[in-house]
Amino acid sequence: MDPQEAEALCRKAVDLIAGGGDAAEAAGLFRSVADAGYAEGMFGLAELTFSGRGVPRDEDSAITLYERAAEAGSIPAAFRLGDIFMSEGERTDPERARRYFQICCDAGFEPAYGRMGDLLFQEGDHRAAAVWYDRAASAGDPVSMFKLGCMYEAGTGVAADPGRSHGMFRRSAESGFPEARFKMASLAYDGSVEGGKPAAFDWYYGCSDSIPVAKFNAATMLLQGDGVPEDKERAFGMYRELAESGDAEAMFQTGRMYLEGEGVGRDPEEGFRRIGEAARMGNPEAAQLVDNLRRRQNTQIVRIDGAEE
């Protein structure tokens, strides 16, 4: 088998997997390339073996294949081994992880820069970790930008530098990293970065699908007209989405809004039901209110559904 044929077979196997085709057929293609001594086939077969797609799941055999592929020059295989030995429970072996990540870094494989930073940070070598996070950030990794921002903020491994910290947070946030958007919202809200509360709302809203508390904060700003035009109906809709996903604080807030007719038609029965549900979910304010109402309860008071549970 020549290199061109090996590449064509691997491409066919990848297309099969990506298109939802027969994983067993793809495994057979990778195996034929691996048996011919090509690293690409070993890596592809290792991926399927590790996940159990098309072949029986066998992590030990997969690791052996990854190691063969890495020895044959596969950087993705070396990277995968670094991940396995860094974070796979009983397989954790920082020394081996470092060795494989170093191979990747020496080859200029940019995804390994942040991993090397993580490994060094875990080992307590914060100064060296900052160097690798900086390289990863320069390569465009938003997670490493955020981590480096945290290090500049706290003075961990580097001299504390609010300006550089905020710059890293902003770059990460603009790249779409939710935690960085939340951080920028907090900084804007308290006036540490430009934009003030209107910018804070935009940052909160920008990560609201990923971070529930960001949606809650944005909804509260709308409810109170805090830095943005008051919009109680929109606030109620956001609280309701959170409540339906199991957020006890949002459930309590929607209950209060039903009681008061804020952003939604007044409905005391639904309001009490939601407050009772929030209490059952563990919200302390709701629990206190339910307890107070129980002490005063008589036949004229609407029953609080869920309070007895």
NORCOR-V849697 format. One record per residue. N is the residue number from 1. RES is the residue in one small letter. OMEGA is omega in radians with two decimals (none if undefined). D_LAST is the distance of its C-alpha to the last C-alpha in Angstrom with 1 decimal. Layout:
n/res/omega/d_last
N/RES/OMEGA/D_LAST
N/RES/OMEGA/D_LAST
//
This chain:
n/res/omega/d_last
1/m/3.13/69.4
2/d/-3.08/70.4
3/p/-3.12/68.0
4/q/3.12/68.0
5/e/3.12/66.9
6/a/3.13/64.2
7/e/-3.14/62.9
8/a/3.14/62.9
9/l/3.11/61.0
10/c/3.13/58.3
11/r/3.11/58.0
12/k/3.13/57.7
13/a/3.13/55.0
14/v/3.13/53.0
15/d/3.10/53.4
16/l/-3.13/52.1
17/i/-3.09/48.9
18/a/-3.12/48.4
19/g/3.14/49.0
20/g/-3.12/46.6
21/g/-3.07/49.5
22/d/-3.12/50.1
23/a/3.13/49.0
24/a/3.09/51.0
25/e/3.12/54.1
26/a/3.12/53.4
27/a/3.12/53.1
28/g/3.11/56.4
29/l/3.12/58.1
30/f/-3.11/56.8
31/r/-3.14/57.9
32/s/3.12/61.4
33/v/3.12/61.7
34/a/-3.13/60.4
35/d/3.11/62.9
36/a/3.04/65.6
37/g/-3.11/64.7
38/y/-3.08/63.0
39/a/-3.09/60.2
40/e/3.12/58.5
41/g/3.11/58.0
42/m/-3.13/56.8
43/f/-3.14/54.2
44/g/3.12/53.0
45/l/3.10/52.8
46/a/3.14/50.9
47/e/-3.13/48.3
48/l/-3.13/47.7
49/t/-3.13/47.8
50/f/-3.10/45.3
51/s/-3.13/42.8
52/g/3.12/43.8
53/r/3.11/45.0
54/g/3.11/47.9
55/v/3.08/48.4
56/p/3.11/46.4
57/r/-3.13/44.3
58/d/-3.06/46.3
59/e/-3.14/45.7
60/d/3.13/48.7
61/s/3.13/51.0
62/a/-3.14/49.8
63/i/3.08/50.4
64/t/3.11/53.9
65/l/3.08/54.5
66/y/-3.12/53.3
67/e/3.09/55.7
68/r/-3.13/58.6
69/a/3.14/57.9
70/a/3.11/57.8
71/e/3.13/61.0
72/a/3.04/62.5
73/g/-3.13/61.7
74/s/3.11/58.3
75/i/3.07/56.6
76/p/3.10/53.3
77/a/3.10/53.3
78/a/3.12/53.9
79/f/3.14/51.1
80/r/3.12/48.7
81/l/3.09/49.7
82/g/3.12/49.2
83/d/-3.11/45.6
84/i/-3.07/45.0
85/f/3.09/46.6
86/m/-2.93/44.7
87/s/-3.06/41.2
88/e/3.02/40.9
89/g/-3.08/39.3
90/e/-3.14/41.7
91/r/-3.08/44.5
92/t/-3.14/44.4
93/d/-3.05/48.0
94/p/-3.12/48.7
95/e/3.12/52.4
96/r/3.11/52.5
97/a/3.14/50.2
98/r/-3.12/52.5
99/r/-3.12/55.5
100/y/3.09/54.3
101/f/3.12/53.0
102/q/3.07/56.4
103/i/-3.13/58.1
104/c/-3.13/56.1
105/c/3.13/56.8
106/d/3.13/60.5
107/a/-3.13/60.5
108/g/3.13/59.1
109/f/-2.94/55.8
110/e/3.11/53.8
111/p/-3.12/50.2
112/a/-3.08/51.1
113/y/3.14/51.8
114/g/3.12/48.2
115/r/3.11/47.3
116/m/3.07/50.2
117/g/3.12/48.9
118/d/-3.09/45.4
119/l/-3.14/47.1
120/l/3.11/49.3
121/f/3.12/46.5
122/q/-3.14/44.5
123/e/3.11/47.7
124/g/3.12/48.1
125/d/-3.02/51.2
126/h/3.14/49.8
127/r/3.12/53.3
128/a/3.11/54.0
129/a/-3.13/50.6
130/a/3.12/51.3
131/v/-3.12/54.5
132/w/3.06/52.9
133/y/3.13/50.1
134/d/3.10/52.9
135/r/3.12/54.7
136/a/3.12/51.5
137/a/3.12/50.9
138/s/3.10/54.5
139/a/3.04/54.0
140/g/-3.12/51.1
141/d/-3.09/48.0
142/p/3.12/45.3
143/v/3.11/43.1
144/s/3.05/46.0
145/m/-3.13/46.8
146/f/-3.13/43.4
147/k/3.12/43.7
148/l/3.06/47.2
149/g/3.11/45.9
150/c/-3.13/43.5
151/m/3.08/46.4
152/y/3.12/48.6
153/e/-3.06/45.9
154/a/-3.06/45.4
155/g/-3.13/49.0
156/t/3.13/48.0
157/g/3.12/51.1
158/v/3.06/52.8
159/a/3.11/53.8
160/a/-3.08/51.1
161/d/-3.11/51.9
162/p/-3.13/49.6
163/g/3.12/51.8
164/r/3.10/51.8
165/s/-3.13/48.1
166/h/3.12/47.3
167/g/3.11/49.8
168/m/3.11/48.1
169/f/-3.12/44.7
170/r/3.14/46.2
171/r/3.13/48.0
172/s/-3.14/44.9
173/a/3.14/42.9
174/e/3.06/45.7
175/s/3.05/45.6
176/g/-3.10/42.0
177/f/-3.02/40.1
178/p/-3.10/36.6
179/e/3.11/36.3
180/a/3.07/39.7
181/r/3.11/38.8
182/f/3.13/35.9
183/k/3.11/38.2
184/m/3.09/40.8
185/a/-3.14/38.2
186/s/-3.13/37.4
187/l/3.13/41.2
188/a/-3.10/42.1
189/y/-3.11/39.4
190/d/3.03/40.8
191/g/-3.12/44.3
192/s/3.05/45.4
193/v/-3.06/46.6
194/e/3.06/48.1
195/g/3.10/46.3
196/g/-3.05/43.9
197/k/3.08/40.7
198/p/3.10/41.8
199/a/3.12/42.5
200/a/3.13/39.2
201/f/-3.13/37.3
202/d/3.13/39.4
203/w/3.10/38.7
204/y/-3.09/34.9
205/y/-3.12/35.0
206/g/3.11/37.3
207/c/-3.04/34.7
208/s/3.11/31.5
209/d/-3.10/31.1
210/s/-3.05/31.2
211/i/-3.07/29.5
212/p/-3.10/26.3
213/v/3.08/26.9
214/a/3.09/30.3
215/k/3.13/28.8
216/f/-3.14/26.5
217/n/3.12/29.6
218/a/3.13/31.8
219/a/3.14/29.3
220/t/3.08/29.2
221/m/3.09/33.0
222/l/-3.12/33.2
223/l/-3.04/30.8
224/q/-3.04/32.9
225/g/-3.04/36.3
226/d/3.13/36.7
227/g/3.10/39.9
228/v/3.10/39.4
229/p/3.13/39.5
230/e/3.12/36.4
231/d/-3.05/34.5
232/k/-3.14/31.1
233/e/3.11/30.7
234/r/3.11/31.4
235/a/-3.14/29.1
236/f/3.14/26.2
237/g/3.14/27.0
238/m/3.07/26.9
239/y/-3.10/23.6
240/r/3.10/22.2
241/e/3.12/23.6
242/l/3.14/22.0
243/a/-3.12/18.6
244/e/3.10/19.0
245/s/3.06/19.9
246/g/3.14/16.8
247/d/-3.06/18.1
248/a/-3.12/15.5
249/e/3.11/18.3
250/a/3.08/19.7
251/m/3.10/16.5
252/f/-3.12/16.5
253/q/3.11/20.3
254/t/3.08/20.1
255/g/3.11/17.7
256/r/-3.11/20.3
257/m/3.05/23.1
258/y/-3.14/21.7
259/l/-3.04/21.6
260/e/-3.10/25.1
261/g/3.12/26.6
262/e/3.08/27.8
263/g/-3.12/28.9
264/v/3.12/27.0
265/g/-3.11/27.2
266/r/-3.11/25.4
267/d/-3.08/22.2
268/p/-3.11/20.0
269/e/3.11/17.4
270/e/3.12/17.1
271/g/3.11/17.3
272/f/3.12/14.4
273/r/-3.12/12.3
274/r/3.10/13.4
275/i/3.07/13.0
276/g/3.11/9.3
277/e/3.12/9.3
278/a/3.09/11.7
279/a/3.12/9.8
280/r/-3.14/7.1
281/m/3.05/10.4
282/g/3.11/11.9
283/n/-3.05/14.3
284/p/3.12/15.5
285/e/3.12/17.0
286/a/-3.13/14.0
287/a/3.12/12.0
288/q/3.14/15.2
289/l/3.11/15.5
290/v/-3.14/12.0
291/d/3.12/13.0
292/n/-3.13/16.4
293/l/3.13/15.5
294/r/-3.11/13.4
295/r/-3.11/16.6
296/r/-2.94/18.7
297/q/3.00/16.7
298/n/-3.02/18.9
299/t/3.14/19.6
300/q/-3.09/21.3
301/i/3.13/18.4
302/v/-3.13/16.6
303/r/3.10/12.9
304/i/-3.10/10.6
305/d/3.08/8.7
306/g/-3.06/5.4
307/a/-3.11/5.5
308/e/-3.04/3.8
309/e/none/0.0
//
